[in-house]
Amino acid sequence: MAEQRSTFGAKRRVLIGILFIVLCGYLAWAILAFFIQDLLVFPPLLLKSQGGMTPPAGVEEWTIDTEEGVVHAWFISGGRCSEASPCGTVVMMHGNGMLIDDWIDTARWFPSMGWNVLLPEFRGYGRAEGKPSERALRNDVAAFIDLLHQRPEVDPHATVFYGRSIGGALAAQVAEIREPAGMILQTPPASIASMAWRYGLPPFLVRNKFDTVDALEDQSGVPILLIEHDQDAIIPASHLAKLRLAAPHADSIILRGDHNQLENMDQQRLFIDAVESFLDEIRNGQTGQ
């Protein structure tokens, strides 16, 4: 019996030792993940990767001064817009793996529909100075919108936010401080914090939460178009389901494609048609009626 107790005690000590090592390993990872989480949300490879580029032809560059340096945005006029006939504006907010440079071809669709386009850059991305954060990006976009509304060819009552991926979450955050005429949210996360367990990090430790669900619950009077991709492995369908519950008045479409691109040109055409129809309803004051 004494020998059995000794064997049991030895096994118990080994098990406790293993559990202690696992716990220490997890705590070490959690501490490391806490300090590097911004690098996961805002990939560092993009920082300053496009320094020195000038805006493409037909594009104006705007800048604002922040406490961390200069941040820029690009503006494309709707063409026939004027002080006598002002146009609405689509404010485009890209994903965390993009720059405004990557969205210029998509941005040129909107002037052909009679809309101005504003593309604010993320702080710390491309040629923009500073360090990105949820609060900084929200305030920067709001500052560019204030500049936008000073333009005589811009209708300040017809500003539509269009955000893709984390840009969709950002659009919902900006809507809390600058009311839009409508929002187009393409594959947005329900919140970044809810994705923290993918990296073994408890959600309460996430600094930049980008809580889209919470933001949309305050936007019951704003027309919204939710766009989901059916093969999205980054933002799963459960996120869009939560957003539909938060904004039951929103229109939604499901397109075939992964997170980064649609499956084929037919799906691209469906996307363009849905966006154009939504913008026409905003312009005609019919959405949500």
C-alpha positions in Angstrom: 0.0 0.0 0.0 2.8 2.4 0.9 4.4 1.7 -2.5 1.1 2.4 -4.3 0.7 5.7 -2.4 4.2 6.6 -3.3 3.6 5.9 -7.0 0.3 7.8 -6.9 2.1 10.8 -5.3 4.8 10.8 -7.9 2.3 10.8 -10.8 0.4 13.6 -9.1 3.5 15.7 -8.8 4.3 15.1 -12.5 0.7 16.1 -13.5 0.9 19.2 -11.3 4.2 20.0 -12.9 2.8 19.6 -16.4 -0.2 21.8 -15.6 2.1 24.4 -14.1 4.2 24.5 -17.2 1.1 24.7 -19.4 -0.3 27.5 -17.3 3.0 29.4 -17.4 3.2 29.0 -21.1 -0.3 30.3 -21.6 0.3 33.3 -19.3 3.5 34.1 -21.2 1.6 33.9 -24.5 -1.3 36.0 -23.2 1.1 38.7 -22.0 2.9 38.7 -25.3 -0.3 38.8 -27.2 -1.6 41.7 -25.2 1.5 43.8 -26.1 1.6 42.8 -29.8 -2.2 42.8 -30.4 -1.9 46.1 -32.4 0.4 44.3 -34.8 -2.3 41.7 -35.3 -5.1 44.2 -35.9 -3.0 46.6 -38.0 -0.4 44.5 -39.9 3.0 46.3 -39.8 4.1 45.3 -43.3 1.9 48.1 -44.7 3.5 50.9 -42.6 5.2 53.4 -44.9 5.2 50.8 -47.7 4.0 53.4 -50.2 5.9 56.4 -49.1 6.5 59.1 -51.7 3.7 58.2 -54.1 1.7 61.1 -55.5 -2.1 60.9 -56.0 -3.3 59.5 -59.4 -4.6 61.8 -62.1 -7.9 63.5 -61.2 -7.4 62.9 -57.5 -7.0 65.6 -54.9 -4.9 65.0 -51.8 -6.2 66.4 -48.5 -4.3 66.5 -45.2 -5.0 67.1 -41.6 -2.6 67.7 -38.8 -2.9 65.4 -35.8 -1.0 65.2 -32.5 1.1 62.4 -34.2 1.7 64.1 -37.5 0.1 64.5 -40.9 -2.6 62.2 -42.2 -3.9 62.3 -45.7 -6.9 61.4 -47.7 -7.9 61.4 -51.4 -10.9 63.1 -52.9 -12.4 62.5 -56.3 -15.1 64.9 -57.5 -18.3 63.6 -58.9 -17.6 65.4 -62.2 -20.8 67.3 -62.8 -21.1 68.4 -59.2 -21.1 72.1 -58.5 -22.2 74.7 -56.0 -25.4 75.1 -57.9 -25.9 71.3 -58.1 -24.1 69.7 -55.2 -23.6 65.9 -55.0 -23.5 63.4 -52.2 -20.3 61.7 -51.2 -19.2 58.1 -50.5 -16.6 58.0 -47.7 -14.6 54.8 -48.3 -12.9 53.1 -45.3 -10.7 50.2 -46.3 -9.7 47.0 -44.5 -6.7 46.6 -42.3 -4.7 44.9 -45.0 -5.2 47.7 -47.6 -4.2 51.2 -48.4 -6.3 53.8 -50.1 -4.0 53.2 -53.1 -5.5 49.7 -53.4 -9.1 51.0 -53.6 -8.6 53.7 -56.3 -10.2 51.5 -59.1 -13.3 50.8 -57.0 -13.5 54.4 -56.0 -13.7 55.6 -59.6 -17.1 53.7 -60.0 -18.9 56.3 -57.8 -18.2 59.5 -59.8 -19.8 57.6 -62.8 -22.9 57.3 -60.6 -22.8 61.0 -59.8 -21.2 60.8 -56.4 -18.0 62.3 -54.9 -15.6 60.0 -53.2 -13.5 60.5 -50.1 -10.8 58.0 -49.1 -9.3 58.7 -45.7 -6.0 56.8 -45.0 -5.4 55.0 -41.7 -3.0 56.7 -39.4 0.4 55.0 -39.8 -0.5 53.4 -43.1 1.1 54.4 -46.4 2.3 58.0 -46.2 0.1 58.8 -43.1 2.1 59.5 -39.9 1.3 58.3 -36.4 0.1 55.0 -35.0 -3.3 53.5 -35.8 -6.0 52.9 -33.2 -9.8 52.8 -33.1 -10.0 56.2 -31.5 -7.4 57.8 -33.8 -9.0 56.5 -37.0 -12.5 57.5 -35.9 -11.4 61.0 -35.1 -9.4 61.3 -38.3 -12.3 60.2 -40.5 -14.6 62.7 -38.7 -12.1 65.5 -39.3 -12.0 64.7 -43.0 -15.8 64.6 -43.1 -15.8 68.1 -41.6 -13.5 69.3 -44.4 -15.7 67.5 -46.9 -18.8 69.4 -45.8 -17.1 72.7 -46.3 -16.8 72.1 -50.1 -19.5 74.0 -52.1 -20.0 71.1 -54.5 -20.8 68.7 -51.7 -24.2 68.0 -50.3 -23.6 67.6 -46.5 -26.9 65.7 -46.1 -26.0 63.0 -48.5 -22.8 61.4 -47.1 -22.7 57.6 -47.3 -20.2 55.6 -45.4 -18.8 52.5 -47.2 -16.6 50.3 -45.1 -15.0 47.0 -45.9 -13.9 44.4 -43.2 -12.5 46.4 -40.3 -13.4 49.5 -42.3 -17.0 48.5 -41.9 -16.5 48.5 -38.1 -14.8 51.9 -38.4 -17.7 53.3 -40.4 -20.2 52.2 -37.6 -17.9 53.9 -35.1 -17.7 57.1 -37.1 -21.5 57.1 -37.5 -21.8 57.6 -33.7 -20.2 61.1 -34.0 -21.0 62.1 -37.6 -24.4 61.0 -38.8 -24.4 59.5 -42.3 -27.2 59.4 -44.8 -26.6 55.7 -45.1 -24.0 53.0 -44.6 -22.7 50.1 -46.8 -20.9 47.6 -44.7 -19.1 44.8 -46.6 -17.9 41.8 -44.5 -17.6 43.7 -41.3 -16.8 42.0 -38.0 -19.3 42.0 -35.2 -16.4 43.1 -33.0 -12.7 42.5 -33.0 -12.8 41.6 -29.3 -15.1 38.7 -30.1 -12.3 37.3 -32.3 -9.7 37.4 -29.6 -9.9 33.7 -28.6 -8.5 32.8 -32.0 -5.2 34.0 -30.6 -5.8 32.8 -27.0 -6.5 36.3 -25.7 -9.5 37.0 -23.5 -11.8 39.6 -25.1 -11.6 42.0 -22.2 -7.9 42.5 -22.9 -8.5 43.8 -26.4 -7.8 47.6 -26.7 -9.3 48.3 -30.1 -12.6 46.5 -29.8 -14.3 47.8 -32.9 -17.7 46.8 -31.5 -19.9 47.1 -34.6 -22.9 45.4 -32.9 -23.0 48.0 -30.2 -22.6 50.9 -32.6 -25.3 49.7 -35.0 -27.8 49.4 -32.1 -27.7 53.2 -32.0 -28.3 53.6 -35.8 -31.9 52.5 -36.1 -32.7 55.6 -38.3 -29.8 55.2 -40.7 -30.3 53.1 -43.9 -27.8 50.2 -44.0 -26.8 47.7 -46.6 -25.0 44.6 -45.2 -22.9 42.6 -47.7 -21.8 39.1 -46.7 -19.4 36.7 -48.6 -20.5 33.1 -48.3 -17.0 31.6 -48.2 -15.5 34.2 -45.8 -13.1 32.3 -43.4 -12.0 35.5 -41.7 -15.4 37.0 -40.9 -17.8 34.1 -40.5 -21.5 34.2 -41.1 -22.2 34.3 -37.4 -20.8 37.9 -37.3 -23.3 39.0 -40.0 -26.1 37.3 -38.2 -25.3 39.3 -35.1 -25.3 42.5 -37.1 -28.6 41.8 -38.6 -30.1 41.4 -35.1 -28.5 44.7 -34.1 -29.9 46.4 -37.2 -33.1 44.6 -38.2 -34.0 47.4 -40.6 -30.9 46.8 -42.7 -31.0 45.4 -46.2 -28.6 42.5 -46.7 -27.2 40.4 -49.5 -25.1 37.3 -49.6 -22.6 37.0 -52.5 -20.3 34.1 -53.4 -16.7 34.7 -52.6 -14.1 34.6 -49.9 -13.1 37.5 -47.6 -10.9 39.3 -50.1 -12.7 38.8 -53.4 -15.9 37.7 -55.1 -16.0 34.5 -57.0 -16.6 35.8 -60.5 -17.7 38.8 -62.6 -21.4 37.8 -62.2 -21.0 38.3 -58.4 -19.2 41.5 -59.0 -22.1 42.7 -61.2 -24.5 41.8 -58.4 -22.4 43.7 -55.9 -22.3 46.8 -58.2 -26.1 46.6 -58.8 -26.9 46.3 -55.1 -24.7 49.3 -54.2 -26.0 51.4 -57.1 -29.6 50.7 -56.2 -28.9 51.5 -52.5 -27.2 54.8 -53.4 -30.1 55.7 -55.8 -32.5 55.2 -52.9 -30.4 57.4 -50.7 -30.3 60.1 -53.3 -34.1 59.9 -53.9 -34.9 59.8 -50.2 -36.7 56.4 -50.5 -34.6 54.1 -48.4 -36.4 52.9 -45.3 -39.7 54.3 -46.4 
